[in-house]
Amino acid sequence: MVEMACRSCRQIFDIPRGVPPICPNCKTPTLTTEWAGLIVILDPEDSIIARELGATKPGRYAIRVGR
Ligand SMILES: [Zn+2]
């Protein structure tokens, strides 16, 4: 498994090696291994950080995502 972050929604997913990196959330091939800083958001409704990141679902999010 590789931890990959989505450039679009910033959510982090465990992607099995050899599988095309498609974000399960956005359904687009926007995943990258170039990310830094992990934030776990449990309650997006009640989190300033979630708002800042544009996170709408609970999950793990990358603070910085590479191009
Ligand atoms: Zn995404």
PDB file of the backbone (N, CA, C, O) and the ligand in Angstrom, with CONECT records:
HET     ZN  A 101       1
ATOM      1  N   MET A   1       0.838  -1.205   0.000  1.00  0.00           N
ATOM      2  CA  MET A   1       0.000   0.000   0.000  1.00  0.00           C
ATOM      3  C   MET A   1       0.873   1.255   0.000  1.00  0.00           C
ATOM      4  O   MET A   1       1.926   1.297   0.637  1.00  0.00           O
ATOM      5  N   VAL A   2       0.425   2.250  -0.711  1.00  0.00           N
ATOM      6  CA  VAL A   2       1.116   3.532  -0.740  1.00  0.00           C
ATOM      7  C   VAL A   2       0.115   4.593  -0.294  1.00  0.00           C
ATOM      8  O   VAL A   2      -1.039   4.606  -0.723  1.00  0.00           O
ATOM      9  N   GLU A   3       0.585   5.474   0.572  1.00  0.00           N
ATOM     10  CA  GLU A   3      -0.292   6.570   0.976  1.00  0.00           C
ATOM     11  C   GLU A   3      -0.192   7.681  -0.054  1.00  0.00           C
ATOM     12  O   GLU A   3       0.876   8.257  -0.262  1.00  0.00           O
ATOM     13  N   MET A   4      -1.301   7.970  -0.686  1.00  0.00           N
ATOM     14  CA  MET A   4      -1.313   9.000  -1.718  1.00  0.00           C
ATOM     15  C   MET A   4      -2.349  10.059  -1.374  1.00  0.00           C
ATOM     16  O   MET A   4      -3.408   9.765  -0.819  1.00  0.00           O
ATOM     17  N   ALA A   5      -2.015  11.301  -1.717  1.00  0.00           N
ATOM     18  CA  ALA A   5      -2.936  12.399  -1.456  1.00  0.00           C
ATOM     19  C   ALA A   5      -3.496  12.908  -2.778  1.00  0.00           C
ATOM     20  O   ALA A   5      -2.825  12.891  -3.810  1.00  0.00           O
ATOM     21  N   CYS A   6      -4.736  13.359  -2.716  1.00  0.00           N
ATOM     22  CA  CYS A   6      -5.393  13.892  -3.910  1.00  0.00           C
ATOM     23  C   CYS A   6      -5.069  15.383  -4.045  1.00  0.00           C
ATOM     24  O   CYS A   6      -5.192  16.147  -3.087  1.00  0.00           O
ATOM     25  N   ARG A   7      -4.654  15.779  -5.248  1.00  0.00           N
ATOM     26  CA  ARG A   7      -4.337  17.188  -5.495  1.00  0.00           C
ATOM     27  C   ARG A   7      -5.596  18.046  -5.463  1.00  0.00           C
ATOM     28  O   ARG A   7      -5.537  19.254  -5.235  1.00  0.00           O
ATOM     29  N   SER A   8      -6.699  17.418  -5.689  1.00  0.00           N
ATOM     30  CA  SER A   8      -7.947  18.148  -5.778  1.00  0.00           C
ATOM     31  C   SER A   8      -8.628  18.300  -4.413  1.00  0.00           C
ATOM     32  O   SER A   8      -8.933  19.416  -3.992  1.00  0.00           O
ATOM     33  N   CYS A   9      -8.867  17.174  -3.721  1.00  0.00           N
ATOM     34  CA  CYS A   9      -9.587  17.253  -2.446  1.00  0.00           C
ATOM     35  C   CYS A   9      -8.661  17.104  -1.239  1.00  0.00           C
ATOM     36  O   CYS A   9      -9.103  17.261  -0.101  1.00  0.00           O
ATOM     37  N   ARG A  10      -7.373  16.801  -1.476  1.00  0.00           N
ATOM     38  CA  ARG A  10      -6.353  16.678  -0.433  1.00  0.00           C
ATOM     39  C   ARG A  10      -6.535  15.491   0.498  1.00  0.00           C
ATOM     40  O   ARG A  10      -5.775  15.341   1.455  1.00  0.00           O
ATOM     41  N   GLN A  11      -7.488  14.677   0.250  1.00  0.00           N
ATOM     42  CA  GLN A  11      -7.686  13.526   1.118  1.00  0.00           C
ATOM     43  C   GLN A  11      -6.608  12.481   0.833  1.00  0.00           C
ATOM     44  O   GLN A  11      -6.133  12.352  -0.295  1.00  0.00           O
ATOM     45  N   ILE A  12      -6.230  11.738   1.877  1.00  0.00           N
ATOM     46  CA  ILE A  12      -5.177  10.733   1.753  1.00  0.00           C
ATOM     47  C   ILE A  12      -5.803   9.345   1.727  1.00  0.00           C
ATOM     48  O   ILE A  12      -6.675   9.019   2.532  1.00  0.00           O
ATOM     49  N   PHE A  13      -5.339   8.544   0.787  1.00  0.00           N
ATOM     50  CA  PHE A  13      -5.861   7.189   0.638  1.00  0.00           C
ATOM     51  C   PHE A  13      -4.725   6.184   0.605  1.00  0.00           C
ATOM     52  O   PHE A  13      -3.619   6.499   0.166  1.00  0.00           O
ATOM     53  N   ASP A  14      -5.000   4.969   1.069  1.00  0.00           N
ATOM     54  CA  ASP A  14      -4.045   3.875   0.926  1.00  0.00           C
ATOM     55  C   ASP A  14      -4.331   3.185  -0.397  1.00  0.00           C
ATOM     56  O   ASP A  14      -5.364   2.536  -0.562  1.00  0.00           O
ATOM     57  N   ILE A  15      -3.416   3.329  -1.327  1.00  0.00           N
ATOM     58  CA  ILE A  15      -3.614   2.773  -2.659  1.00  0.00           C
ATOM     59  C   ILE A  15      -2.671   1.580  -2.832  1.00  0.00           C
ATOM     60  O   ILE A  15      -1.467   1.702  -2.605  1.00  0.00           O
ATOM     61  N   PRO A  16      -3.216   0.429  -3.232  1.00  0.00           N
ATOM     62  CA  PRO A  16      -2.332  -0.725  -3.459  1.00  0.00           C
ATOM     63  C   PRO A  16      -1.377  -0.431  -4.615  1.00  0.00           C
ATOM     64  O   PRO A  16      -1.742   0.230  -5.587  1.00  0.00           O
ATOM     65  N   ARG A  17      -0.155  -0.932  -4.491  1.00  0.00           N
ATOM     66  CA  ARG A  17       0.834  -0.704  -5.546  1.00  0.00           C
ATOM     67  C   ARG A  17       0.369  -1.330  -6.854  1.00  0.00           C
ATOM     68  O   ARG A  17      -0.249  -2.394  -6.862  1.00  0.00           O
ATOM     69  N   GLY A  18       0.675  -0.654  -7.961  1.00  0.00           N
ATOM     70  CA  GLY A  18       0.363  -1.189  -9.276  1.00  0.00           C
ATOM     71  C   GLY A  18      -1.041  -0.857  -9.752  1.00  0.00           C
ATOM     72  O   GLY A  18      -1.424  -1.185 -10.875  1.00  0.00           O
ATOM     73  N   VAL A  19      -1.805  -0.202  -8.883  1.00  0.00           N
ATOM     74  CA  VAL A  19      -3.173   0.176  -9.260  1.00  0.00           C
ATOM     75  C   VAL A  19      -3.138   1.624  -9.753  1.00  0.00           C
ATOM     76  O   VAL A  19      -2.452   2.448  -9.150  1.00  0.00           O
ATOM     77  N   PRO A  20      -3.858   1.960 -10.833  1.00  0.00           N
ATOM     78  CA  PRO A  20      -3.853   3.349 -11.308  1.00  0.00           C
ATOM     79  C   PRO A  20      -4.332   4.292 -10.206  1.00  0.00           C
ATOM     80  O   PRO A  20      -5.381   4.062  -9.605  1.00  0.00           O
ATOM     81  N   PRO A  21      -3.570   5.349  -9.939  1.00  0.00           N
ATOM     82  CA  PRO A  21      -3.921   6.231  -8.815  1.00  0.00           C
ATOM     83  C   PRO A  21      -5.106   7.140  -9.121  1.00  0.00           C
ATOM     84  O   PRO A  21      -4.951   8.259  -9.612  1.00  0.00           O
ATOM     85  N   ILE A  22      -6.272   6.630  -8.820  1.00  0.00           N
ATOM     86  CA  ILE A  22      -7.498   7.416  -9.026  1.00  0.00           C
ATOM     87  C   ILE A  22      -8.115   7.712  -7.668  1.00  0.00           C
ATOM     88  O   ILE A  22      -8.299   6.810  -6.851  1.00  0.00           O
ATOM     89  N   CYS A  23      -8.429   8.967  -7.434  1.00  0.00           N
ATOM     90  CA  CYS A  23      -9.017   9.365  -6.160  1.00  0.00           C
ATOM     91  C   CYS A  23     -10.414   8.762  -6.025  1.00  0.00           C
ATOM     92  O   CYS A  23     -11.275   8.996  -6.872  1.00  0.00           O
ATOM     93  N   PRO A  24     -10.644   7.973  -4.943  1.00  0.00           N
ATOM     94  CA  PRO A  24     -11.965   7.365  -4.756  1.00  0.00           C
ATOM     95  C   PRO A  24     -13.048   8.421  -4.498  1.00  0.00           C
ATOM     96  O   PRO A  24     -14.243   8.154  -4.625  1.00  0.00           O
ATOM     97  N   ASN A  25     -12.603   9.600  -4.141  1.00  0.00           N
ATOM     98  CA  ASN A  25     -13.515  10.682  -3.814  1.00  0.00           C
ATOM     99  C   ASN A  25     -13.905  11.483  -5.061  1.00  0.00           C
ATOM    100  O   ASN A  25     -15.087  11.700  -5.330  1.00  0.00           O
ATOM    101  N   CYS A  26     -12.899  11.913  -5.809  1.00  0.00           N
ATOM    102  CA  CYS A  26     -13.122  12.761  -6.994  1.00  0.00           C
ATOM    103  C   CYS A  26     -13.289  11.949  -8.275  1.00  0.00           C
ATOM    104  O   CYS A  26     -13.778  12.459  -9.283  1.00  0.00           O
ATOM    105  N   LYS A  27     -12.874  10.672  -8.227  1.00  0.00           N
ATOM    106  CA  LYS A  27     -12.910   9.808  -9.418  1.00  0.00           C
ATOM    107  C   LYS A  27     -12.033  10.362 -10.542  1.00  0.00           C
ATOM    108  O   LYS A  27     -12.322  10.165 -11.722  1.00  0.00           O
ATOM    109  N   THR A  28     -10.965  11.053 -10.163  1.00  0.00           N
ATOM    110  CA  THR A  28     -10.039  11.581 -11.157  1.00  0.00           C
ATOM    111  C   THR A  28      -8.624  11.114 -10.800  1.00  0.00           C
ATOM    112  O   THR A  28      -8.344  10.836  -9.634  1.00  0.00           O
ATOM    113  N   PRO A  29      -7.730  11.025 -11.794  1.00  0.00           N
ATOM    114  CA  PRO A  29      -6.361  10.556 -11.510  1.00  0.00           C
ATOM    115  C   PRO A  29      -5.502  11.680 -10.952  1.00  0.00           C
ATOM    116  O   PRO A  29      -4.511  12.079 -11.564  1.00  0.00           O
ATOM    117  N   THR A  30      -5.884  12.182  -9.800  1.00  0.00           N
ATOM    118  CA  THR A  30      -5.207  13.347  -9.233  1.00  0.00           C
ATOM    119  C   THR A  30      -4.383  12.992  -7.994  1.00  0.00           C
ATOM    120  O   THR A  30      -3.973  13.881  -7.247  1.00  0.00           O
ATOM    121  N   LEU A  31      -4.142  11.707  -7.776  1.00  0.00           N
ATOM    122  CA  LEU A  31      -3.384  11.301  -6.594  1.00  0.00           C
ATOM    123  C   LEU A  31      -1.878  11.465  -6.811  1.00  0.00           C
ATOM    124  O   LEU A  31      -1.368  11.283  -7.917  1.00  0.00           O
ATOM    125  N   THR A  32      -1.189  11.807  -5.738  1.00  0.00           N
ATOM    126  CA  THR A  32       0.258  11.958  -5.795  1.00  0.00           C
ATOM    127  C   THR A  32       0.882  11.462  -4.499  1.00  0.00           C
ATOM    128  O   THR A  32       0.259  11.498  -3.438  1.00  0.00           O
ATOM    129  N   THR A  33       2.127  10.996  -4.603  1.00  0.00           N
ATOM    130  CA  THR A  33       2.858  10.592  -3.399  1.00  0.00           C
ATOM    131  C   THR A  33       3.596  11.791  -2.805  1.00  0.00           C
ATOM    132  O   THR A  33       4.174  11.705  -1.721  1.00  0.00           O
ATOM    133  N   GLU A  34       3.569  12.912  -3.534  1.00  0.00           N
ATOM    134  CA  GLU A  34       4.283  14.110  -3.091  1.00  0.00           C
ATOM    135  C   GLU A  34       3.381  14.981  -2.224  1.00  0.00           C
ATOM    136  O   GLU A  34       2.762  15.938  -2.689  1.00  0.00           O
ATOM    137  N   TRP A  35       3.332  14.615  -0.955  1.00  0.00           N
ATOM    138  CA  TRP A  35       2.516  15.410  -0.046  1.00  0.00           C
ATOM    139  C   TRP A  35       3.213  15.467   1.300  1.00  0.00           C
ATOM    140  O   TRP A  35       4.095  14.660   1.593  1.00  0.00           O
ATOM    141  N   ALA A  36       2.813  16.418   2.105  1.00  0.00           N
ATOM    142  CA  ALA A  36       3.441  16.582   3.419  1.00  0.00           C
ATOM    143  C   ALA A  36       2.406  17.036   4.433  1.00  0.00           C
ATOM    144  O   ALA A  36       1.472  17.770   4.107  1.00  0.00           O
ATOM    145  N   GLY A  37       2.585  16.593   5.648  1.00  0.00           N
ATOM    146  CA  GLY A  37       1.724  17.030   6.732  1.00  0.00           C
ATOM    147  C   GLY A  37       0.386  16.335   6.703  1.00  0.00           C
ATOM    148  O   GLY A  37      -0.379  16.464   5.747  1.00  0.00           O
ATOM    149  N   LEU A  38       0.107  15.593   7.768  1.00  0.00           N
ATOM    150  CA  LEU A  38      -1.139  14.832   7.790  1.00  0.00           C
ATOM    151  C   LEU A  38      -2.047  15.356   8.891  1.00  0.00           C
ATOM    152  O   LEU A  38      -1.627  15.552  10.031  1.00  0.00           O
ATOM    153  N   ILE A  39      -3.286  15.574   8.524  1.00  0.00           N
ATOM    154  CA  ILE A  39      -4.285  16.022   9.493  1.00  0.00           C
ATOM    155  C   ILE A  39      -5.441  15.043   9.446  1.00  0.00           C
ATOM    156  O   ILE A  39      -5.927  14.688   8.373  1.00  0.00           O
ATOM    157  N   VAL A  40      -5.879  14.606  10.629  1.00  0.00           N
ATOM    158  CA  VAL A  40      -7.045  13.734  10.683  1.00  0.00           C
ATOM    159  C   VAL A  40      -8.241  14.596  11.063  1.00  0.00           C
ATOM    160  O   VAL A  40      -8.246  15.262  12.098  1.00  0.00           O
ATOM    161  N   ILE A  41      -9.237  14.568  10.217  1.00  0.00           N
ATOM    162  CA  ILE A  41     -10.441  15.340  10.486  1.00  0.00           C
ATOM    163  C   ILE A  41     -11.577  14.383  10.812  1.00  0.00           C
ATOM    164  O   ILE A  41     -11.968  13.542  10.002  1.00  0.00           O
ATOM    165  N   LEU A  42     -12.089  14.541  12.014  1.00  0.00           N
ATOM    166  CA  LEU A  42     -13.149  13.646  12.472  1.00  0.00           C
ATOM    167  C   LEU A  42     -14.521  14.268  12.252  1.00  0.00           C
ATOM    168  O   LEU A  42     -15.488  13.577  11.931  1.00  0.00           O
ATOM    169  N   ASP A  43     -14.586  15.565  12.426  1.00  0.00           N
ATOM    170  CA  ASP A  43     -15.866  16.258  12.305  1.00  0.00           C
ATOM    171  C   ASP A  43     -15.705  17.525  11.464  1.00  0.00           C
ATOM    172  O   ASP A  43     -15.472  18.608  12.000  1.00  0.00           O
ATOM    173  N   PRO A  44     -15.832  17.381  10.148  1.00  0.00           N
ATOM    174  CA  PRO A  44     -15.590  18.518   9.243  1.00  0.00           C
ATOM    175  C   PRO A  44     -16.524  19.698   9.506  1.00  0.00           C
ATOM    176  O   PRO A  44     -16.162  20.848   9.256  1.00  0.00           O
ATOM    177  N   GLU A  45     -17.721  19.413  10.008  1.00  0.00           N
ATOM    178  CA  GLU A  45     -18.694  20.467  10.258  1.00  0.00           C
ATOM    179  C   GLU A  45     -18.224  21.423  11.348  1.00  0.00           C
ATOM    180  O   GLU A  45     -18.562  22.607  11.363  1.00  0.00           O
ATOM    181  N   ASP A  46     -17.432  20.865  12.258  1.00  0.00           N
ATOM    182  CA  ASP A  46     -17.094  21.608  13.452  1.00  0.00           C
ATOM    183  C   ASP A  46     -15.591  21.867  13.551  1.00  0.00           C
ATOM    184  O   ASP A  46     -15.046  21.955  14.651  1.00  0.00           O
ATOM    185  N   SER A  47     -14.926  21.987  12.409  1.00  0.00           N
ATOM    186  CA  SER A  47     -13.483  22.138  12.422  1.00  0.00           C
ATOM    187  C   SER A  47     -13.037  23.306  11.543  1.00  0.00           C
ATOM    188  O   SER A  47     -13.359  23.370  10.356  1.00  0.00           O
ATOM    189  N   ILE A  48     -12.298  24.215  12.147  1.00  0.00           N
ATOM    190  CA  ILE A  48     -11.768  25.360  11.398  1.00  0.00           C
ATOM    191  C   ILE A  48     -10.760  24.872  10.360  1.00  0.00           C
ATOM    192  O   ILE A  48     -10.706  25.370   9.236  1.00  0.00           O
ATOM    193  N   ILE A  49      -9.959  23.879  10.771  1.00  0.00           N
ATOM    194  CA  ILE A  49      -8.956  23.334   9.850  1.00  0.00           C
ATOM    195  C   ILE A  49      -9.628  22.698   8.634  1.00  0.00           C
ATOM    196  O   ILE A  49      -9.174  22.856   7.500  1.00  0.00           O
ATOM    197  N   ALA A  50     -10.702  21.987   8.890  1.00  0.00           N
ATOM    198  CA  ALA A  50     -11.442  21.351   7.794  1.00  0.00           C
ATOM    199  C   ALA A  50     -11.938  22.402   6.818  1.00  0.00           C
ATOM    200  O   ALA A  50     -11.884  22.205   5.604  1.00  0.00           O
ATOM    201  N   ARG A  51     -12.412  23.500   7.338  1.00  0.00           N
ATOM    202  CA  ARG A  51     -12.908  24.582   6.491  1.00  0.00           C
ATOM    203  C   ARG A  51     -11.762  25.160   5.663  1.00  0.00           C
ATOM    204  O   ARG A  51     -11.896  25.429   4.470  1.00  0.00           O
ATOM    205  N   GLU A  52     -10.633  25.340   6.345  1.00  0.00           N
ATOM    206  CA  GLU A  52      -9.442  25.879   5.701  1.00  0.00           C
ATOM    207  C   GLU A  52      -8.992  24.979   4.543  1.00  0.00           C
ATOM    208  O   GLU A  52      -8.591  25.459   3.483  1.00  0.00           O
ATOM    209  N   LEU A  53      -9.069  23.674   4.771  1.00  0.00           N
ATOM    210  CA  LEU A  53      -8.626  22.704   3.756  1.00  0.00           C
ATOM    211  C   LEU A  53      -9.694  22.451   2.700  1.00  0.00           C
ATOM    212  O   LEU A  53      -9.414  21.878   1.647  1.00  0.00           O
ATOM    213  N   GLY A  54     -10.882  22.867   2.977  1.00  0.00           N
ATOM    214  CA  GLY A  54     -11.984  22.577   2.074  1.00  0.00           C
ATOM    215  C   GLY A  54     -12.463  21.140   2.231  1.00  0.00           C
ATOM    216  O   GLY A  54     -13.038  20.562   1.309  1.00  0.00           O
ATOM    217  N   ALA A  55     -12.216  20.567   3.417  1.00  0.00           N
ATOM    218  CA  ALA A  55     -12.590  19.177   3.669  1.00  0.00           C
ATOM    219  C   ALA A  55     -14.054  19.087   4.051  1.00  0.00           C
ATOM    220  O   ALA A  55     -14.528  19.818   4.920  1.00  0.00           O
ATOM    221  N   THR A  56     -14.758  18.197   3.403  1.00  0.00           N
ATOM    222  CA  THR A  56     -16.183  18.045   3.692  1.00  0.00           C
ATOM    223  C   THR A  56     -16.498  16.680   4.297  1.00  0.00           C
ATOM    224  O   THR A  56     -17.594  16.458   4.812  1.00  0.00           O
ATOM    225  N   LYS A  57     -15.527  15.769   4.232  1.00  0.00           N
ATOM    226  CA  LYS A  57     -15.748  14.426   4.778  1.00  0.00           C
ATOM    227  C   LYS A  57     -14.708  14.133   5.839  1.00  0.00           C
ATOM    228  O   LYS A  57     -13.593  14.649   5.766  1.00  0.00           O
ATOM    229  N   PRO A  58     -15.054  13.301   6.842  1.00  0.00           N
ATOM    230  CA  PRO A  58     -14.041  12.880   7.802  1.00  0.00           C
ATOM    231  C   PRO A  58     -12.982  12.046   7.089  1.00  0.00           C
ATOM    232  O   PRO A  58     -13.280  11.318   6.142  1.00  0.00           O
ATOM    233  N   GLY A  59     -11.762  12.162   7.552  1.00  0.00           N
ATOM    234  CA  GLY A  59     -10.696  11.379   6.936  1.00  0.00           C
ATOM    235  C   GLY A  59      -9.350  12.001   7.189  1.00  0.00           C
ATOM    236  O   GLY A  59      -9.215  12.920   7.997  1.00  0.00           O
ATOM    237  N   ARG A  60      -8.354  11.494   6.494  1.00  0.00           N
ATOM    238  CA  ARG A  60      -6.996  12.012   6.618  1.00  0.00           C
ATOM    239  C   ARG A  60      -6.736  12.957   5.459  1.00  0.00           C
ATOM    240  O   ARG A  60      -7.073  12.666   4.311  1.00  0.00           O
ATOM    241  N   TYR A  61      -6.140  14.077   5.774  1.00  0.00           N
ATOM    242  CA  TYR A  61      -5.896  15.084   4.739  1.00  0.00           C
ATOM    243  C   TYR A  61      -4.432  15.537   4.757  1.00  0.00           C
ATOM    244  O   TYR A  61      -3.797  15.588   5.811  1.00  0.00           O
ATOM    245  N   ALA A  62      -3.924  15.857   3.597  1.00  0.00           N
ATOM    246  CA  ALA A  62      -2.559  16.375   3.480  1.00  0.00           C
ATOM    247  C   ALA A  62      -2.592  17.890   3.574  1.00  0.00           C
ATOM    248  O   ALA A  62      -3.460  18.539   2.990  1.00  0.00           O
ATOM    249  N   ILE A  63      -1.642  18.450   4.313  1.00  0.00           N
ATOM    250  CA  ILE A  63      -1.574  19.900   4.419  1.00  0.00           C
ATOM    251  C   ILE A  63      -1.011  20.481   3.128  1.00  0.00           C
ATOM    252  O   ILE A  63      -1.509  21.474   2.598  1.00  0.00           O
ATOM    253  N   ARG A  64       0.036  19.833   2.642  1.00  0.00           N
ATOM    254  CA  ARG A  64       0.650  20.301   1.405  1.00  0.00           C
ATOM    255  C   ARG A  64       0.666  19.181   0.379  1.00  0.00           C
ATOM    256  O   ARG A  64       1.043  18.050   0.689  1.00  0.00           O
ATOM    257  N   VAL A  65       0.261  19.493  -0.828  1.00  0.00           N
ATOM    258  CA  VAL A  65       0.252  18.506  -1.903  1.00  0.00           C
ATOM    259  C   VAL A  65       1.088  19.036  -3.062  1.00  0.00           C
ATOM    260  O   VAL A  65       0.932  20.182  -3.484  1.00  0.00           O
ATOM    261  N   GLY A  66       1.972  18.188  -3.567  1.00  0.00           N
ATOM    262  CA  GLY A  66       2.831  18.576  -4.685  1.00  0.00           C
ATOM    263  C   GLY A  66       2.089  18.652  -5.997  1.00  0.00           C
ATOM    264  O   GLY A  66       0.940  18.224  -6.104  1.00  0.00           O
ATOM    265  N   ARG A  67       2.733  19.182  -6.959  1.00  0.00           N
ATOM    266  CA  ARG A  67       2.136  19.327  -8.292  1.00  0.00           C
ATOM    267  C   ARG A  67       2.133  17.998  -9.031  1.00  0.00           C
ATOM    268  O   ARG A  67       1.669  17.925 -10.169  1.00  0.00           O
TER     269      ARG A  67
HETATM  270 ZN    ZN A 101      -9.856  13.781  -4.552  1.00  0.00          ZN2+
END
